[in-house]
Amino acid sequence: MASHFRLTLKTTKATAPIIALLRRHTGKSMSDLRNAITTQQPFLDATPDQNDYEEFATSVVALLDNLEAEDIQYLVEVDGSPESLQHLRNIFQQGHEIDEQTRHEMDLESGEPCIETLEWLKRESPHNVFCQTLKQIVKGRGYKVDAETLAWAKRELDID
């Protein structure tokens, strides 16, 4: 997964609306942003922590959406290489999917999966794996679930 991101504006005009928009998203000072814009240096240069990756991705996508809405052009660099916005969005989507998979796998391993995790298992795993897991839940073998989840598992297996 990509680890270092840099965003640079294509313009060198540090207008008040541009600085305000960047400040709102980055929290940087006006002078730092003005300097970055006029010298065409990155206004965002970050290596997000794995624990904050999802939050980082969400905030960067919101920033880029705002830049695009204002028709402000920018350059994207990922791990030292110029990349397209679509590539960046793909990286963030992949990170989200990995986080989701990890969360659901941990929920399954806990022995107390929730319905959301079982729905994920239904979408992402072979049918026989899904059915076998539900059968184990219904029989109480290795899983301890609440009454709602147990009823859901029985409905999925068409057991009354």
Secondary structure, 3 states (H helix, E strand, C coil): CCCCEEEEECCCCCCHHHHHHHHHHHCCCHHHHHHHHHCCCCCEEECCCHHHHHHHHHHHHHHHHHHHHCCCCEEEEECCEEECHHHHHHHHHHHHHHHHHHHHHHHHHCCCCCHHHHHHHHHHCCHHHHHHHHHHHHHCCCCCCCHHHHHHHHHHHCCC
